[in-house]
């Protein structure tokens, strides 16, 4: 049986308030699919990091993890750093199916929503 995990992966910040919107998205995502384990992970400056979150999920029985880059733009972190992290995760947990979604900023629904917010009065 597949137990699915979803990791919202974001940059991180020294400001503890920065993570509030990310945590809100995770909470809402978990409410939309109560069969999935949903958590946030951060590249730097904020904990927990991606390897820690994935290890915790694997320990709890999750065997399929989708990583969702919560980036609007596809810069160095999404293009270079994240693929390295994904390869390391696959090597550390060879029995787990990992998948990587495109950055959320590339999704047409996000582009549409942001445009609507921009022109709303």
MOQUI-V339191 format. One record per residue. N is the residue number from 0. OMEGA is omega as a letter, one per 20 degrees, with the letter a starting at -180 (none if undefined). Layout:
BEGIN
N:OMEGA
N:OMEGA
END
This chain:
BEGIN
0:a
1:r
2:a
3:r
4:r
5:r
6:r
7:a
8:a
9:a
10:a
11:a
12:r
13:a
14:a
15:r
16:a
17:a
18:a
19:r
20:r
21:r
22:r
23:r
24:r
25:r
26:r
27:r
28:r
29:r
30:r
31:a
32:a
33:r
34:a
35:r
36:a
37:r
38:r
39:r
40:a
41:a
42:a
43:r
44:a
45:r
46:j
47:r
48:a
49:r
50:a
51:a
52:a
53:r
54:r
55:r
56:a
57:r
58:a
59:r
60:r
61:a
62:r
63:a
64:r
65:r
66:a
67:r
68:a
69:a
70:r
71:r
72:a
73:r
74:a
75:a
76:a
77:a
78:a
79:a
80:a
81:r
82:r
83:r
84:r
85:r
86:r
87:r
88:r
89:r
90:a
91:a
92:a
93:r
94:a
95:r
96:r
97:r
98:a
99:r
100:r
101:r
102:a
103:a
104:r
105:a
106:a
107:r
108:r
109:r
110:r
111:a
112:a
113:r
114:r
115:r
116:a
117:a
118:r
119:r
120:none
END
